[in-house]
Amino acid sequence: MTFSGEFLAFMGLALVALIGGVLLLNLTKVVHMVVALIFTFVAIAGIYVLLSAEFVASVQVLIYSGAITIIMLFGIMLTKHDDENEPKTGKLRKLLVFLGILGFAFAVYIGIYNFNVEQEQTALHENNTMQIGKALYSKYIIPFELTSVLLLAALVGSIILAKNEKKEADDE
C-alpha cells in the first residue's frame, strides 16, 4: 500500500482534530480547553481544503475558529464558574464510558466498512465559491435572510439581558 501526500495530510489533520477533541474533554482549565477547540476547528478547515472546499474552509476558520471561540471566551470570562465543586468520577464509571466509546467506534467502523457507495465522476475545483454564492442568493435566499434576522434578534436580546443584569447589580 502506497501512501500519497494527500493521504498523509488527511491522517495528520484527522489526528490533530481527534487529539484536540480529546484534550477539550480532558483538560481542566477553560482557556486551555478553548485552545484545544481552536486546534480542532483549524484541523477540520484543513480537511475541507483537502476536499477542494476552500470556501467552506475559510468560513470554518473565520466563523468557528475566530468568532465562535471569541464568543465562548467572553462567555466564560463574564460568568461565574467553579469547577472545584465537581465530584470526582470513579474508575468503574470511566471504564464503562471507555467501553461505550469503543462499542460506538466499532459500530461506526462496521457501518463504514460495509457501506457501498457508487463512484461517480465529479468536477472538482470548478468555481466552488461561485456555485455556493449562486445557490445561497437564488435558491436559499429566504432561509439566509431569516437566519440573519434571527441572529440580529439574538444580539439585541443579549444586549437587553446584559443591561438588565447590570441595572439589577447597580440597584443592590
N, C-alpha and C positions, 0 to 999 in steps of 0.2 A: 504494500500500500504506500503510495507516494503522497507526501504532504505538500500542498500548494501553499503559497504565501497567504492567499485568501483564507484557507482553512486554519492556518496558524494564527492569523489575525483574529478570526472569529473565536477560536478557542481562548486566546488571550483576553479578548474583550468579555467573553462569557464568564471566564474565571474571575475577572475583576468585578463584574456585576454580581456574581454569586457571593464573592468574598465581602463586597460592600453590603449586601443584604444581610449576610450572617453577622457581620460586625454591627450593623444597625440594630439588630435584635439583642446582641450580647453586651454591647458597651453600656456603661452606667452614666457617663457624663453626656448631657443632652447635646452640647456643642459637638462632641466627638461623633455622636450619632448622626447629626446633620451632615458632617463632613463625609461620613461613610455613605450617606444617601446621595450626596453630590457625586461621589465616585461611581455609584450605581447608575445614576442618570447619565453621566458622561459616557460610560461604557455602553449603555443602551443606544446613545446617539451614534457611537462608533459602529455599532451593529447596523443601524439604519444606513449609514454611509456604505457599508459593505453590501447592503441590499439595493443600492442605487436609489435611495430615497433621501437625497440631500436636503430637500425642503423639510421633510419630517425631522431629520437630524438637527437642522438649525433651529426649528421650533422646539425640539426637545431641549436643546441647550439653553435657548432664550427663556422659555416658559418654565420648564421644570428646574433645571439646574440654576437658573437665575431667580426668577420671580417667586416661584413656589417656595424655594429654600429661604429666601429673604423673608417672606411672609411667615414661614414657620419659625425662624429665629426671632422675629418681632413678637409673635405669639408666645413663644417660650419666655422671652425677656419680660413681657408685660403681665404674665400670670404668675401666681404663687404655686410653686411645686416643691413638695417634699418627698424625696424618694427614700427617706430613712424609715418611714412607717410601713414599707412594703415587707410582708413576711417572706422569709427565705423558703424556697421550694425544696421539697425532699428529693432524695435520689430516686425513689420509686416513680415519682411524677416525671422527672427528667427522663428516665428510662422509657416510660410509656409514651412520652412525647416523641422521643427519638425513634421508637419502633413505629409509631404512627406516621412519622415523616418518611421512614424507609418504605413502609407499605404504600404510601401515596406515590413516592418516587417510582416504585416498582410498577404500580398500576399505570402511571403515565408512560413509563418505558414500554410496557406491553402494548398500550394503546397506540403509541407512535410506531413501534416496530411492526405492528400488523396493519397499519394504515396505508392503504394503497392509493396513491394519487396519480391520475393520468397526467402524463407530461405533455405540456403544450409549449409551442414556441411563443415566447413573449418578446416584446420590443422594449428593451431597457435603454435608459439614457436618452429617451426621446421627449424632451421638454416636460419633465415631471412637474415642475413648478407651474408652468403654464396650464397644464391639464388640471392641476388642483385648483388653480385660480378660476379657470373657466367653470369647473363644477361647483365651486363654492359660491360664485357670484351669479350663476344662472340656475342650476338645479336646486341648490341648497341655500338660497338667499334668505328665505323666511326663517329656517332654524338658526342661521347665522345671526340675523338681526334680533331674534328672540333671545338668543344667548347673550348678546351684548346688552340688551335691556335688563335681563336677569342679573348680569354681573354689575351693572350700574345700580340696580336696586339693592343688591347685597352691599355694595360700597357705601351707599347712602345710609342704609340700616346700621352698618357697623359704626359709622361716624356718629349717628344719633345715640346708639347704645354707649359708645365711649364717652360722649358728652354727659349723658345721664349718670354714668358711674362716677365721673369726675365731679359733677354737681352734688351727688349724694356724699362723696368723700369730703367735699368742702363744707357741707352742712353739718357734718358730725364733729 
